[in-house]
């Protein structure tokens, strides 16, 4: 009789051990996936690469009528998008929807998002404005929006509240999100 109790206890012990191993495995896979799809701002003090600085200069020189992603400073954000310094209630200042890519030069997933945003800027030319903001250089705006992980993409409809996503997504997912703000 007592042997059966010990056997049952041992079986329960083995089952619990398997469940614990499964939970730990899932947690590790989730943490690994997150580390490959987004960066947190722990490395925000790292120096910018010259290749990305030249990329910034190219996008600054591009006019908004061209199908490009334009670099946006905090002051330009206040003038074109939303004056968060004076207003607490969201009010988009633009006439067309926009997408803002919050990135950093050292962020691997951000470097993968950049060409996707360039393609989408061409695809939605004249319908949606595309901007990018360096969270290392534009800390005031990053802090104001509570951006802790990058890439963070802000989708802003003409009317309504903006939506923020964090991490690297396939191009098709970005298209769905953009189509949602274009329809609003």
VENURTA-V834102 format. One record per helix or strand. SS is the DSSP state (@ for helix, = for strand). FROM is the first residue (numbers start at 1). LEN is the number of residues. Records with the same first field share a line. If there is no record, write none. Layout:
SS = FROM-LEN  FROM-LEN
This chain:
@ = 2-36  41-3  50-12  74-7  108-16  139-6  171-13
= = 39-2  69-3  97-7  128-7  149-2  152-5  163-4
